[in-house]
């Protein structure tokens, strides 16, 4: 970290790490979720 960034209250290493994490999340494929079939709603007796 350089003194100028610290004086401005910035952390370039943390900012880069957050950007890398956000990029990884954006590239990750969402899993396919299969909703199980329910023959009828549950009833209370």
N, C-alpha and C positions, 0 to 999 in steps of 0.2 A: 504494500500500500504506500502510495506516495503522500507526502505531507499536504499537498494541495487538496487531494480527495478527502483526507481525514478532516481537514479544516472545513470543508463543505458538508461534512456529515455523511459522506458517501462511503460505501465499501464495495469497490469494484469486483472483488473476488466473490462476495455474496451475491451481487447482482448477476454475475455471469453464471453462478451455480443455479440460481432461480430460473434464469432464462433457459439453461440446459434442461432443467427438470420440466419446464413447461413445454419445451420442444419434444421431449421424450413422451410426455403424456399425449401430445397432439399426434404423434406418429403411431402410438399404440392403437391397435384395433380393439374395439369394444367386443366383448364376448357375446355370442348369440344366446339369448335367453328364450327358452321354449316354455311357454305357459302350459301347465298340465291341464288336460280337460277335466272338468268337474261335471258329472251328470246332472246334478241339481244342487241348489243352495241348501245348506244345512238348516234344519228346522228345529226350533226349540219345542220341547214337549211339555 
